[in-house]
């Protein structure tokens, strides 16, 4: 082993201290500028997802230009918290989400907004929508689809009639962890989780806990809360839930699909402004007369105008006539010329047509 060079270490530490002072000075200056922008905006929305995306993307690009020593995931998290703190100097956005604390939806809220917000947990997806529709909160975050279990149907049905617009989306990798009070598998007599989590861990549970009873819960975090009160119960939840409710991880990453991810939507009353080229997505819902070829005719304008369709889902219209509503995601902003033309042509052949929102596509850093 080489001897410790105390003089060199001391010199480098003094340099680090000087850089730290510069960093704090720059953050304070940025905060002052953010306050000035807030005053200039007047009553304009405090939260601008497309603007915040641009800020983070520029920071990542600058990091790469300088050698890319910091991973994108680390720098994006650091910068999001700086942006979140500066935003809070104007106002702390209130955000409704499916609670309690420790859910994957809460993780999506923190990934999208940072920690300088008023996060308000709700007991159901319906309550999340109503909280923001009624003005009790400014924004809502709801799950919309899972890569292995498919669409969250309640979210889709509420989007159809809600006055809220989609202003953003978040992708969260889903790592399910088995947890209980003692951390011992032999103490487990029952496992509780949200039905989707139970389904996503079916093979693991059947292999490692055969015969153990499973109980559905309103959310994984709710299951974790109950497990903290019952030493014979285990929950499937995120690591944050274990930290919040004093549980021990029995086994980590028990989901059957290691690529399991959930997509969340950010909802609000404002419409997201146009981002940079190729970075936006637009969601619509429409229905067509129940006649042969009508769905084809409704989608044909997308191909005709060179607009890429990213997703197509159908949901029963619930009118008793076996009709369906079709949810479509396309690449681009509704104000892009080719997207606007395609949507106008789709609307002409639809019996019902609604733009749910244009928003920045989620980026996985």
Residue pairs with C-beta under 8 A, 6 or more apart in sequence:
27 82
30 82
30 86
31 85
31 86
31 89
34 86
34 87
34 89
34 90
35 89
35 90
37 90
38 46
38 89
38 90
38 91
41 90
45 268
45 270
46 87
46 90
46 91
46 93
47 87
47 93
47 113
47 138
47 139
47 268
48 272
48 273
49 112
49 167
49 168
49 266
49 272
49 359
49 360
50 272
50 273
50 274
50 275
50 279
50 280
50 359
50 360
51 273
52 80
52 83
52 87
53 275
53 279
53 360
53 363
54 275
54 276
55 79
55 83
56 76
56 79
56 80
56 83
56 365
57 363
59 75
59 76
59 79
60 72
60 75
60 76
60 365
63 69
63 70
63 72
63 75
72 365
73 365
76 365
80 111
80 114
81 114
81 115
81 116
83 114
84 113
84 114
84 115
84 116
84 117
85 114
85 116
87 93
87 114
87 116
88 116
88 117
92 116
92 117
92 118
93 113
93 117
93 118
93 138
93 139
94 117
94 118
94 120
94 136
94 137
94 138
94 139
95 109
95 113
95 117
95 118
95 119
95 120
95 137
95 138
95 139
95 140
95 141
96 120
96 121
96 122
96 127
96 128
96 131
96 132
96 136
96 137
96 139
96 140
96 141
97 103
97 105
97 106
97 108
97 109
97 119
97 120
97 121
97 122
97 128
97 140
97 141
97 142
98 105
98 121
98 122
98 124
98 125
98 128
98 141
98 142
98 143
98 219
99 105
99 106
99 121
99 122
99 123
99 219
99 221
100 121
100 219
100 221
100 222
100 225
101 121
101 221
101 240
101 241
101 244
102 220
102 221
102 224
102 237
102 238
102 240
102 241
102 243
102 244
102 245
103 121
103 219
103 220
103 221
103 237
103 238
103 241
104 143
104 172
104 174
104 220
104 238
104 262
105 141
105 142
105 143
105 219
105 264
106 119
106 121
106 221
106 240
107 172
107 238
107 240
108 141
108 143
108 170
108 172
108 262
108 264
109 117
109 119
109 141
110 119
111 170
111 172
112 141
112 168
112 170
112 264
112 266
113 139
118 137
120 131
120 136
120 137
122 128
122 131
123 218
124 218
125 142
125 143
125 152
125 154
125 155
125 158
126 154
126 158
128 140
128 141
128 142
129 140
129 142
129 158
129 162
129 164
129 267
131 137
131 140
132 138
132 139
132 140
132 164
132 267
132 268
132 269
133 162
133 163
133 164
138 268
138 269
139 167
139 266
139 267
139 268
140 164
140 266
140 267
140 268
141 170
141 264
141 265
141 266
141 267
142 152
142 155
142 158
142 264
142 265
142 267
143 152
143 155
143 262
143 263
143 264
144 151
144 152
144 155
144 156
144 169
144 263
144 264
144 265
145 151
145 152
145 262
145 263
146 152
146 174
146 196
146 200
146 260
146 261
146 262
146 263
147 257
147 259
147 260
147 261
147 262
148 200
148 255
148 256
148 257
148 260
149 196
149 199
149 200
151 313
151 315
153 315
155 265
156 313
156 315
156 327
157 315
157 318
159 166
159 265
159 285
159 327
159 356
160 285
160 315
160 325
160 354
162 267
163 269
164 267
164 268
164 269
165 267
165 268
165 269
165 270
165 271
165 272
165 356
165 357
166 265
166 266
166 267
166 283
166 356
166 357
166 358
166 359
167 266
167 267
167 268
167 270
167 271
167 272
167 357
167 359
168 265
168 266
168 272
168 359
168 360
168 362
169 263
169 264
169 265
169 266
169 281
169 359
169 360
169 361
169 362
170 263
170 264
170 266
170 362
171 261
171 262
171 263
171 264
171 362
171 364
172 261
172 262
172 264
173 260
173 261
174 200
174 255
174 260
174 261
174 262
175 238
175 239
175 252
175 253
175 255
175 260
176 193
176 197
176 200
176 201
176 220
176 236
176 237
176 238
176 253
176 254
176 255
176 260
177 236
177 237
177 238
177 239
177 242
177 249
177 250
177 251
177 252
177 253
177 254
178 185
178 188
178 191
178 201
178 234
178 235
178 236
178 249
178 250
178 251
178 252
178 254
179 224
179 227
179 234
179 235
179 236
179 237
179 241
179 242
179 247
179 248
179 249
179 250
180 187
180 188
180 227
180 231
180 233
180 234
180 235
180 247
180 248
180 250
181 187
181 227
181 228
181 230
181 231
181 246
181 247
181 248
182 231
182 248
183 248
183 249
183 250
184 250
185 208
185 209
185 250
185 251
187 231
187 232
188 209
188 212
188 232
188 233
188 234
188 250
189 212
189 213
189 232
189 233
190 212
190 213
190 214
190 215
190 232
190 233
190 234
191 198
191 205
191 209
191 212
191 213
191 214
191 215
191 233
191 234
191 235
191 236
192 214
192 215
192 216
192 217
192 223
192 226
192 227
192 233
192 234
192 235
192 236
193 201
193 214
193 216
193 217
193 220
193 223
193 235
193 236
193 237
194 216
194 217
194 218
194 219
194 220
194 223
195 216
197 220
197 236
197 237
198 205
198 214
198 216
198 236
200 255
200 256
200 257
200 260
201 236
201 254
201 255
201 256
202 256
203 256
204 251
204 254
204 255
204 256
205 212
205 214
205 254
208 251
208 254
215 223
217 223
217 226
217 235
220 235
220 236
220 237
220 238
220 241
221 237
221 238
221 241
221 244
221 245
223 235
223 236
223 237
224 235
224 237
224 241
224 242
224 244
224 245
224 247
225 245
226 233
226 235
227 233
227 234
227 235
227 245
227 247
228 245
228 246
228 247
234 250
235 241
235 247
236 254
239 249
239 252
241 247
242 248
242 249
263 362
266 359
267 357
271 357
271 358
272 280
272 357
272 358
272 359
272 360
274 280
274 333
274 335
274 336
274 358
275 333
275 360
278 331
278 332
279 360
279 361
280 331
280 332
280 333
280 336
280 358
280 359
280 360
280 361
281 310
281 329
281 330
281 331
281 332
281 358
281 359
281 360
281 361
282 329
282 330
282 331
282 332
282 333
282 334
282 339
282 343
282 355
282 357
282 358
282 359
283 327
283 328
283 329
283 330
283 355
283 356
283 357
283 358
283 359
284 327
284 328
284 330
284 343
284 346
284 353
284 354
284 355
284 356
285 325
285 326
285 327
285 328
285 352
285 353
285 354
285 356
286 298
286 325
286 326
286 328
286 346
286 347
286 350
286 352
286 353
286 354
287 317
287 323
287 324
287 325
287 326
287 350
287 351
287 352
288 294
288 295
288 297
288 298
288 326
288 349
288 350
288 351
289 351
290 321
290 322
290 323
294 349
295 326
297 349
298 326
298 346
298 349
298 350
299 309
299 312
299 328
299 346
301 307
301 341
301 342
301 343
301 345
301 346
302 308
302 309
302 330
302 342
302 346
304 342
304 345
305 338
305 339
305 341
305 342
305 345
306 338
307 330
307 331
307 332
307 338
307 339
307 342
308 330
308 331
308 332
309 328
309 329
309 330
310 329
310 330
310 331
311 327
311 328
311 329
312 326
312 327
312 328
313 326
313 327
313 328
314 324
314 325
314 326
314 327
315 324
315 325
315 327
316 322
316 323
316 324
316 325
317 323
317 324
317 325
325 352
327 356
330 339
330 342
332 338
332 339
333 339
333 358
334 340
334 343
334 355
334 358
335 358
343 353
343 355
346 353
347 353
